[in-house]
Amino acid sequence: MPDRWTLPALDARNRAFFTSGRLVLQKCASCGVVQHPPEEMCHACHSMDFETRECRGRGTVYSFIVAHHAANPALRERVPYAVILVSLDEMPEVRIVGNLLDVSPDRVWIGMPVRTVWERIEESGETLQLPQWKALEEDEHE
C-alpha cells in the first residue's frame, strides 16, 4: 500500500478478515447465509449471531474498473490500475473487491480466474493482511 493510505478500522466483526491472512467470512449461525462485508445483522434473517467460514481464495473477475485518475494522492504513481470485484468459486454470490496486481489493466477480462494474495502492513503495533488478487496460472487450475 502507498504511504499515507487510509487503512481499515478494525472491530470485532472484521478483525479476522483483515488480520488472519485467510479469507474468513461472516456466516449467520441461524440461517447459514455468508455475507461480505461483515455486518451487525444478517441481511437474510436479521439474526445477530455469527460464525465464520473460511474460503480457499479463488474466484473469477465479476466486474472491474480501470482507474486512470488518482482518487488519492498516494495512488498517483500507480495509475492506471485495475480494481476488480471477484466472485468466489465456493460461493459465487459473495464478492470481494481488491486490486489486480500482476496483469496490465488493458488485459483484465470478465471471467478471468484469480487467486488471493496478502499484502502485509504493520500499523500501530498490529499486522494487517489486506486481500489483493493475482491471475491464476495455468498450473494452478484444478
ABEGO torsion letter per residue (X at the ends): XBBGBBBBBBBAAAAAAAAAGBBBBBBBAAAGBBBOBBBABBAAAGBABBBBBBBAGBBBBABBBBBABBABAAAAAAOBBBBBBBBBAABAABBBBBBBAABBAAABBBGBBBBBBBBBBBBGGBBBBBBBBBBBBAAABX
